[in-house]
């Protein structure tokens, strides 16, 4: 076997089932290196193909991918390896299926004393066997399961996470959508041609710093009493900006909600801008993400008649999870996961006068008729026309799952993605692999997309203190 080489000893990767379930095309992500798929992985992959969940679909897609590779060599011996597609001038690696793995490692004398975990992890037994068969190579176990990686390292094996699914290298480097400029920095720019259009003043700005700007970037100028601007167009060292609408005053609120800080004001400007078809809001608990999105949606649906209805969806754990065990209709099944929505609706309808039960009931009836709760499990094949779509808890979605939801948007539809990358509950997802991080990073320069990261909590003094000290 001709193993690939890079910086010394060749590297051989052993894939765990979790990698194929997470990314069915993962076997094509290892460049010139050779890959081993143990038989136990194929057995687990086959066991996971039943059902309509996202994992089941990925399992079937991975099986079809492996089957298509085998069809390319119908008369060649499989044990010699299946050549993988070549990328550029780089040598293509090969895919091998490891058929047998002994119960014990023949080199146990050189391994740690406690090798009991190998008896319960067949993938590790395969890796130990490969290390014995190919001492000239570095055998590396690749798995999304952190516990399996820990066991592998205890046994003296090299284990790595699957990195090719990373949306960004570092979540801390994601754009916040807001840039603060001092008075001095603002005065150093060449600002000309002030024009008032539709009640908003626009300026033309020239200067070297403009090269780093992008459409819909929010500018906060000054420190004592900041002025808010939003970039509309950028070309080289020239840009056009407009004053942001002030939603912090008594008369400037949206459906009774006033911006309590500059970031919330920028968020309301994005949410109420009909030219933006995609808005992403990041922020910790209590920063007002859901309340701002819902208030903007109600104002544009009920007052401005811009959208026909508001559609709210929230991943229960993962897209495609079966919610049939709960009784009732689709909305009744989703009700346990929509507590945040109900809490925010209570805040928005709390303006009814005391004792006005009829008015409150009429308002609730109107809201129920214009707000639809939908499960992401049934989004495939749908097209939303002139809808205001809110995707809550979007940090729990992979890039593929979020793509499925974003591609549901038809003409006249606005999509709002809300989430907190510090509260990811889905297995095998991290801040760098979350689909929400991918959307924030890859849509940053699109003229029809806007993003704001909310940092200041406005829920209560106790909530802010708990977030800081606990």
GINORFEN-V896227 format. One record per backbone hydrogen bond with DSSP energy under -0.5 kcal/mol. CO is the residue of the C=O (numbers start at 1). NH is the residue of the N-H. E is the energy in kcal/mol with one decimal. If there is no record, write none. Layout:
co->[CO & CO]
nh->[NH & NH]
e->[E & E]
This chain:
co->[1 & 7 & 10 & 11 & 12 & 13 & 13 & 14 & 15 & 16 & 16 & 17 & 18 & 19 & 23 & 25 & 26 & 30 & 31 & 34 & 35 & 36 & 36 & 37 & 38 & 38 & 39 & 40 & 41 & 42 & 43 & 44 & 46 & 53 & 54 & 55 & 56 & 57 & 58 & 59 & 60 & 61 & 62 & 63 & 64 & 65 & 66 & 67 & 68 & 69 & 70 & 71 & 73 & 77 & 78 & 81 & 82 & 86 & 87 & 93 & 94 & 94 & 95 & 96 & 96 & 97 & 98 & 104 & 105 & 107 & 107 & 108 & 113 & 115 & 116 & 117 & 117 & 120 & 121 & 121 & 122 & 123 & 124 & 125 & 126 & 127 & 128 & 129 & 130 & 132 & 134 & 136 & 137 & 138 & 138 & 139 & 140 & 141 & 141 & 142 & 144 & 145 & 146 & 147 & 148 & 149 & 150 & 151 & 152 & 153 & 157 & 158 & 160 & 161 & 163 & 170 & 171 & 176 & 177 & 179 & 181 & 182 & 183 & 184 & 185 & 186 & 189 & 190 & 190 & 192 & 195 & 195 & 197 & 200 & 201 & 202 & 203 & 204 & 205 & 206 & 207 & 208 & 209 & 210 & 214 & 217 & 218 & 219 & 219 & 220 & 221 & 227 & 228 & 229 & 230 & 231 & 233 & 235 & 237 & 238 & 239 & 240 & 240 & 241 & 242 & 245 & 247 & 249 & 253 & 254 & 256 & 257 & 261 & 262 & 263 & 264 & 265 & 266 & 267 & 268 & 270 & 272 & 273 & 275 & 277 & 278 & 279 & 280 & 281 & 282 & 284 & 286 & 288 & 289 & 290 & 291 & 292 & 293 & 294 & 295 & 296 & 297 & 298 & 298 & 299 & 299 & 300 & 300 & 309 & 309 & 310 & 310 & 311 & 312 & 313 & 318 & 319 & 323 & 329 & 330 & 331 & 334 & 335 & 338 & 339 & 340 & 341 & 342 & 343 & 344 & 345 & 347 & 349 & 353 & 355 & 356 & 357 & 358 & 359 & 360 & 361 & 362 & 363 & 364 & 365 & 366 & 367 & 367 & 370 & 370 & 372 & 372 & 374 & 375 & 376 & 379 & 383 & 384 & 386 & 386 & 387 & 387 & 388 & 388 & 389 & 389 & 390 & 390 & 391 & 391 & 392 & 393 & 394 & 397 & 397 & 398 & 399 & 400 & 401 & 402 & 403 & 405 & 406 & 408 & 410 & 411 & 414 & 415 & 415 & 416 & 416 & 417 & 418 & 419 & 420 & 423 & 426 & 430 & 430 & 432 & 432 & 434 & 435 & 436 & 437 & 438 & 439 & 441 & 443 & 446 & 448 & 448 & 450 & 452 & 452 & 453 & 454 & 455 & 460 & 461 & 462 & 463 & 464 & 465 & 466]
nh->[3 & 9 & 138 & 34 & 140 & 15 & 36 & 142 & 38 & 19 & 20 & 21 & 22 & 23 & 26 & 28 & 29 & 33 & 93 & 13 & 96 & 15 & 38 & 98 & 41 & 42 & 43 & 44 & 45 & 46 & 47 & 48 & 49 & 57 & 58 & 59 & 60 & 61 & 62 & 63 & 64 & 65 & 66 & 67 & 68 & 69 & 70 & 71 & 72 & 72 & 73 & 74 & 76 & 80 & 81 & 83 & 95 & 88 & 90 & 84 & 35 & 96 & 82 & 37 & 98 & 99 & 39 & 106 & 108 & 110 & 111 & 111 & 115 & 118 & 119 & 120 & 121 & 122 & 124 & 125 & 126 & 127 & 128 & 129 & 130 & 131 & 132 & 133 & 134 & 135 & 137 & 10 & 139 & 12 & 140 & 158 & 14 & 143 & 160 & 16 & 146 & 149 & 150 & 151 & 152 & 153 & 154 & 155 & 157 & 156 & 159 & 141 & 143 & 163 & 166 & 173 & 174 & 453 & 218 & 220 & 222 & 186 & 187 & 188 & 189 & 189 & 191 & 192 & 206 & 204 & 197 & 202 & 200 & 197 & 243 & 195 & 241 & 192 & 239 & 190 & 210 & 211 & 212 & 213 & 217 & 231 & 179 & 221 & 229 & 181 & 227 & 221 & 244 & 219 & 242 & 216 & 240 & 238 & 207 & 235 & 205 & 232 & 233 & 203 & 230 & 247 & 259 & 252 & 255 & 257 & 258 & 254 & 265 & 266 & 267 & 268 & 269 & 270 & 271 & 272 & 273 & 274 & 276 & 277 & 415 & 450 & 417 & 452 & 419 & 454 & 287 & 458 & 292 & 293 & 294 & 295 & 296 & 297 & 298 & 299 & 300 & 301 & 302 & 303 & 303 & 304 & 306 & 307 & 311 & 388 & 312 & 372 & 390 & 374 & 392 & 321 & 54 & 326 & 333 & 334 & 335 & 337 & 338 & 342 & 343 & 344 & 345 & 346 & 347 & 348 & 349 & 350 & 352 & 356 & 357 & 360 & 361 & 362 & 363 & 364 & 365 & 366 & 367 & 368 & 369 & 370 & 370 & 371 & 310 & 372 & 312 & 374 & 314 & 378 & 379 & 382 & 385 & 410 & 308 & 309 & 389 & 414 & 311 & 390 & 391 & 416 & 313 & 392 & 394 & 418 & 315 & 396 & 397 & 435 & 436 & 402 & 403 & 404 & 405 & 406 & 407 & 408 & 409 & 384 & 413 & 386 & 389 & 279 & 417 & 391 & 418 & 281 & 394 & 283 & 423 & 425 & 429 & 433 & 434 & 167 & 168 & 438 & 439 & 440 & 441 & 442 & 443 & 444 & 446 & 449 & 277 & 278 & 280 & 282 & 454 & 455 & 284 & 457 & 464 & 465 & 466 & 467 & 468 & 469 & 470]
e->[-1.1 & -0.5 & -3.4 & -0.8 & -3.1 & -0.6 & -3.1 & -2.9 & -0.5 & -0.9 & -1.1 & -2.3 & -1.6 & -2.7 & -2.1 & -1.7 & -2.0 & -2.3 & -1.1 & -2.3 & -3.1 & -2.3 & -0.6 & -1.0 & -0.8 & -1.3 & -2.2 & -2.1 & -2.4 & -2.2 & -1.9 & -1.1 & -1.1 & -2.1 & -2.4 & -2.4 & -2.2 & -2.3 & -2.6 & -2.2 & -2.3 & -2.2 & -2.3 & -2.5 & -2.4 & -1.7 & -1.9 & -1.8 & -0.7 & -0.6 & -1.2 & -0.7 & -0.6 & -1.3 & -2.2 & -0.6 & -2.5 & -0.6 & -1.3 & -2.6 & -2.9 & -0.5 & -2.7 & -2.6 & -0.6 & -0.7 & -1.9 & -0.5 & -1.6 & -1.9 & -0.5 & -0.8 & -1.2 & -1.1 & -1.6 & -1.4 & -0.9 & -0.5 & -0.7 & -1.5 & -2.2 & -2.1 & -2.5 & -2.2 & -2.4 & -2.2 & -1.3 & -2.2 & -2.4 & -0.5 & -1.8 & -0.6 & -0.8 & -2.9 & -0.6 & -0.9 & -3.0 & -0.5 & -2.9 & -2.0 & -0.8 & -1.8 & -2.0 & -2.2 & -2.3 & -2.0 & -2.0 & -1.6 & -2.8 & -1.3 & -0.5 & -3.0 & -2.1 & -0.8 & -2.0 & -1.8 & -1.5 & -2.1 & -2.5 & -2.4 & -2.7 & -2.2 & -2.2 & -1.5 & -0.6 & -0.8 & -0.9 & -0.5 & -1.9 & -2.7 & -0.6 & -3.5 & -1.7 & -2.9 & -2.2 & -2.3 & -2.1 & -2.8 & -2.4 & -2.6 & -1.2 & -1.7 & -1.4 & -1.8 & -1.5 & -2.8 & -3.0 & -0.6 & -2.7 & -2.8 & -2.6 & -3.0 & -2.5 & -3.3 & -2.1 & -3.1 & -2.4 & -1.5 & -1.8 & -3.1 & -2.9 & -3.3 & -1.6 & -2.7 & -2.5 & -0.8 & -2.2 & -0.5 & -0.6 & -1.7 & -0.6 & -2.9 & -1.9 & -2.3 & -2.3 & -2.4 & -1.9 & -2.1 & -2.8 & -2.1 & -1.0 & -0.8 & -1.5 & -0.6 & -2.8 & -2.3 & -2.6 & -1.9 & -1.8 & -3.5 & -1.4 & -3.3 & -2.4 & -2.1 & -2.6 & -2.6 & -2.2 & -2.0 & -2.4 & -2.2 & -2.0 & -1.6 & -2.8 & -0.8 & -0.9 & -2.1 & -3.1 & -1.0 & -0.5 & -2.1 & -0.5 & -3.4 & -3.0 & -2.5 & -2.6 & -1.9 & -0.8 & -1.4 & -2.4 & -1.7 & -0.9 & -1.5 & -1.7 & -2.0 & -2.3 & -2.0 & -2.4 & -2.0 & -1.5 & -2.2 & -2.0 & -0.9 & -1.1 & -2.1 & -2.0 & -2.2 & -2.6 & -2.6 & -2.2 & -2.4 & -2.3 & -2.1 & -2.5 & -2.5 & -1.3 & -1.0 & -0.7 & -1.5 & -3.1 & -0.5 & -3.0 & -0.6 & -0.6 & -1.6 & -1.2 & -1.9 & -0.6 & -2.7 & -3.2 & -0.6 & -0.7 & -2.3 & -2.2 & -0.6 & -0.6 & -3.1 & -2.6 & -0.8 & -0.5 & -2.7 & -0.8 & -1.6 & -1.5 & -3.3 & -0.6 & -2.6 & -2.1 & -1.9 & -1.5 & -2.7 & -2.2 & -1.4 & -1.5 & -2.9 & -1.5 & -1.9 & -2.9 & -2.3 & -0.5 & -3.2 & -0.5 & -2.8 & -3.1 & -1.1 & -2.2 & -0.5 & -1.5 & -0.5 & -1.2 & -3.4 & -1.5 & -1.4 & -2.2 & -2.4 & -2.1 & -2.7 & -1.7 & -0.6 & -1.3 & -1.5 & -1.8 & -1.6 & -2.1 & -1.7 & -0.6 & -0.5 & -0.7 & -0.6 & -2.1 & -2.0 & -2.6 & -2.0 & -1.4 & -2.7 & -1.7]
